[in-house]
Amino acid sequence: METPVPAPLPGPPSPDGLLTPGEVARLFRVDPKTVTAWAKEGRLDSVKTLGGHRRFSKAQISDLLNPGDGPVVQALEHARGLAADSGDHTAADHIAALITTLRTREPR
């Protein structure tokens, strides 16, 4: 059985379009240590403050949570074009359906 993660203490939002590990963790519904591990593994880009604390780009986190027309959808659009150009219309149709799903799903 999973132990619930306690909410971090409330505080002012991070400046300059940056998020703390705790803020990112709340958005992804994971422990802040998981967010830090993702950064160490290169899964998330981060910067370190002068005090050595990690901060994450609001824009990158937003793109990951709400792909809309982000890099994933752009890559899928390219793949759909390649499939259609090669005559694989079934694959192109499936990719188009996935793109529609990504663009119309509820943001987190």
C-alpha positions as CSV (number, residue, x, y, z in Angstrom):
1,M,0.0,0.0,0.0
2,E,1.4,3.4,-1.0
3,T,2.0,6.0,1.7
4,P,0.4,9.3,0.8
5,V,2.8,12.1,0.0
6,P,2.4,15.0,2.3
7,A,1.8,18.4,0.6
8,P,4.8,20.7,0.8
9,L,4.4,23.8,2.9
10,P,2.7,26.6,1.0
11,G,4.9,29.4,-0.2
12,P,5.2,32.0,-2.9
13,P,5.5,30.7,-6.5
14,S,9.0,30.6,-7.9
15,P,10.0,33.7,-9.9
16,D,11.0,33.9,-13.6
17,G,8.8,31.1,-15.0
18,L,10.5,28.5,-12.8
19,L,9.0,25.8,-10.6
20,T,10.3,24.1,-7.5
21,P,10.5,20.3,-7.3
22,G,7.5,20.4,-4.9
23,E,5.5,22.4,-7.4
24,V,6.4,20.0,-10.3
25,A,5.6,17.0,-8.0
26,R,2.1,18.3,-7.3
27,L,1.4,18.7,-11.0
28,F,2.6,15.2,-11.8
29,R,1.2,13.7,-8.5
30,V,4.5,12.3,-7.5
31,D,7.0,12.8,-4.6
32,P,9.4,15.7,-5.0
33,K,12.3,13.2,-4.7
34,T,11.0,11.6,-7.9
35,V,11.1,14.9,-9.7
36,T,14.7,15.4,-8.6
37,A,15.6,11.8,-9.7
38,W,14.0,12.6,-13.2
39,A,16.3,15.7,-13.4
40,K,19.4,13.7,-12.4
41,E,18.5,11.0,-15.1
42,G,18.1,13.7,-17.7
43,R,14.3,13.2,-18.1
44,L,13.6,16.8,-17.1
45,D,15.7,19.8,-17.7
46,S,16.6,21.9,-14.7
47,V,18.7,24.7,-13.5
48,K,20.3,25.1,-10.1
49,T,20.0,28.2,-8.0
50,L,23.1,29.7,-6.3
51,G,22.0,27.8,-3.2
52,G,22.1,24.5,-5.2
53,H,18.3,24.1,-5.4
54,R,16.8,22.8,-8.6
55,R,14.3,24.7,-10.6
56,F,12.2,23.6,-13.6
57,S,10.9,25.5,-16.6
58,K,7.1,26.2,-16.4
59,A,7.0,26.1,-20.2
60,Q,8.6,22.6,-20.4
61,I,6.4,21.2,-17.6
62,S,3.3,22.7,-19.3
63,D,4.2,21.1,-22.6
64,L,4.6,17.7,-20.9
65,L,1.3,18.0,-19.2
66,N,-0.6,19.5,-22.1
67,P,0.9,18.3,-25.3
68,G,-1.5,20.3,-27.6
69,D,0.9,21.5,-30.3
70,G,4.0,20.7,-28.4
71,P,7.0,18.7,-29.7
72,V,5.2,15.3,-29.3
73,V,2.3,16.4,-31.6
74,Q,4.7,18.0,-34.0
75,A,6.7,14.7,-34.3
76,L,3.4,12.8,-34.8
77,E,2.4,15.2,-37.5
78,H,5.7,14.5,-39.3
79,A,5.2,10.8,-38.9
80,R,1.6,11.0,-40.2
81,G,3.0,12.8,-43.3
82,L,5.6,10.2,-43.9
83,A,3.1,7.4,-43.5
84,A,0.7,9.1,-46.0
85,D,3.6,9.8,-48.5
86,S,4.6,6.1,-48.4
87,G,1.0,5.0,-49.1
88,D,0.3,3.6,-45.6
89,H,-3.0,5.4,-45.1
90,T,-4.1,3.1,-42.3
91,A,-1.1,4.1,-40.2
92,A,-1.6,7.8,-41.2
93,D,-5.3,7.5,-40.1
94,H,-4.3,6.0,-36.7
95,I,-1.7,8.7,-36.1
96,A,-4.2,11.4,-37.0
97,A,-6.6,9.9,-34.5
98,L,-3.9,10.0,-31.8
99,I,-3.1,13.6,-32.6
100,T,-6.8,14.5,-32.3
101,T,-6.9,12.8,-28.9
102,L,-3.9,14.7,-27.7
103,R,-5.2,18.0,-28.8
104,T,-8.7,17.6,-27.4
105,R,-8.0,15.9,-24.0
106,E,-8.6,17.7,-20.8
107,P,-5.4,19.4,-19.5
108,R,-4.2,18.2,-16.1
